[in-house]
Amino acid sequence: MQEIEMIEAAWGMHLGEDGAKPFKFLRSEGKQFRTHRCLVPASEFQVKNGDRRFRVTLEDGNFFYLAGVWQPPIDGRPTSFAVITIEANPDVFFYQERQGAVLLRRQNMAWLDLSVPQDELLVALPPRSFAIEEIPPRQPELRQAELAF
């Protein structure tokens, strides 16, 4: 069994093409992730719908992991990772069609050690698993002169 370690990695993997934009997400459908699995710890993720942004957390407030895959350093690039996506759960689907594959804390080792088939892990959580709140738009910064009374 391989040793598990926590490392820093860049978000966004390259396909090896010079100048190609790195990809941050990887669709799960039709793929088998037998090696280079990783966990991305999270307390929330964000979704967009038009110009509006929303914060998504677990309903119980617990932290979770996003299923991911990593890539070793290549051509001077650092170790990097991408988050695996699945069809969104019903709560999130209202805002966008896909989301990162959420793994509950009790599922983290099953993802890493392949003890549970990935098709059982890379599934949307049931309805009402998430709390979703809108993130207010950023307010333009006030200049010092505008603060005078």
C-alpha positions in Angstrom: 0.0 0.0 0.0 1.2 3.4 -0.9 1.9 6.0 1.8 -0.6 8.9 2.0 0.7 12.4 2.4 -0.6 15.9 2.3 1.1 18.2 -0.2 0.5 21.6 -1.9 -0.3 21.3 -5.5 -1.4 23.8 -8.3 -5.0 23.6 -9.3 -5.0 22.9 -13.1 -3.4 20.1 -15.0 -1.7 20.3 -18.4 -2.0 17.9 -21.2 1.6 18.5 -22.2 0.8 21.0 -25.0 2.9 24.2 -24.7 0.8 27.2 -24.1 -2.4 25.2 -23.6 -4.6 26.4 -20.8 -4.6 24.0 -17.8 -7.9 22.3 -17.0 -9.3 22.5 -13.5 -12.1 20.0 -13.9 -12.4 16.6 -15.4 -15.7 14.8 -16.3 -16.1 11.5 -14.6 -18.3 9.8 -17.3 -16.5 7.1 -19.3 -13.3 7.3 -17.3 -11.7 5.0 -14.8 -9.4 6.7 -12.2 -7.2 3.8 -11.1 -4.1 5.8 -10.2 -3.2 9.3 -9.0 -6.3 9.8 -7.0 -6.3 12.7 -4.5 -8.7 14.4 -2.1 -9.3 18.2 -2.1 -10.4 19.3 1.4 -13.2 21.8 1.3 -15.8 23.5 3.5 -17.7 24.9 0.5 -17.7 25.3 -3.3 -19.2 28.0 -5.4 -21.5 27.8 -8.4 -22.4 30.5 -10.9 -25.7 31.2 -12.6 -25.4 34.1 -15.0 -23.8 36.9 -13.1 -24.9 35.6 -9.8 -22.6 33.5 -7.5 -23.7 31.1 -4.8 -21.9 29.4 -1.9 -22.6 25.7 -1.4 -22.0 24.0 1.9 -23.1 20.7 3.4 -26.5 21.2 5.2 -24.9 20.0 8.5 -22.0 22.4 8.2 -19.4 19.6 8.1 -16.4 19.8 5.8 -15.9 17.3 3.0 -13.6 16.4 0.2 -13.8 16.8 -3.6 -12.6 13.8 -5.5 -9.6 14.6 -7.7 -6.7 13.3 -9.6 -3.1 14.6 -9.5 -0.2 14.9 -12.0 3.4 14.8 -11.0 5.7 17.7 -12.0 6.2 17.8 -15.8 8.4 20.1 -17.9 9.2 22.4 -14.9 5.5 22.6 -13.9 4.7 21.8 -10.3 2.6 18.9 -9.1 -1.0 19.7 -10.1 -4.5 18.4 -9.7 -8.0 18.6 -11.2 -11.4 18.1 -9.6 -13.6 15.3 -10.9 -17.1 16.5 -11.9 -20.4 14.7 -11.9 -24.0 15.6 -12.8 -25.1 18.1 -10.1 -27.3 16.9 -7.2 -30.9 18.3 -7.3 -30.0 21.2 -5.0 -27.1 22.4 -7.2 -28.8 21.5 -10.5 -31.1 24.5 -10.1 -28.0 26.7 -10.5 -25.8 24.6 -12.8 -25.7 21.2 -14.4 -22.4 19.9 -13.0 -20.5 20.0 -9.8 -17.4 18.6 -8.2 -17.8 15.1 -6.9 -18.3 15.5 -3.1 -17.0 12.8 -0.8 -18.1 12.7 2.8 -15.4 12.4 5.4 -16.2 8.7 5.9 -15.6 8.0 2.2 -12.1 9.5 1.9 -10.1 6.3 2.3 -12.4 4.4 0.0 -11.5 6.9 -2.8 -7.8 6.6 -2.1 -7.5 2.9 -1.6 -10.0 1.8 -4.3 -11.8 -0.4 -1.8 -15.2 0.8 -3.1 -16.0 1.0 -6.8 -15.7 4.5 -8.1 -19.2 4.3 -9.6 -20.5 4.1 -6.0 -18.4 7.1 -4.9 -18.8 9.5 -7.8 -22.5 10.0 -7.4 -24.5 13.1 -6.4 -25.6 13.4 -2.8 -29.4 13.1 -2.2 -31.7 16.2 -2.3 -31.5 18.6 0.6 -27.8 17.7 1.3 -26.6 21.2 0.7 -27.3 24.7 2.0 -27.0 27.3 -0.8 -26.7 31.0 -0.3 -26.1 33.9 -2.7 -22.8 35.7 -2.5 -23.5 39.4 -2.7 -21.8 41.2 -5.5 -18.6 43.0 -4.6 -19.2 46.7 -3.8 -16.9 49.1 -5.5 -14.3 50.5 -3.2 -15.1 54.0 -1.9 -12.5 56.6 -2.4 -11.3 58.7 0.5 -13.0 61.8 -0.8 -16.4 59.9 -0.9 -16.0 59.1 2.8 -16.0 62.8 3.9 -19.1 64.1 5.6 
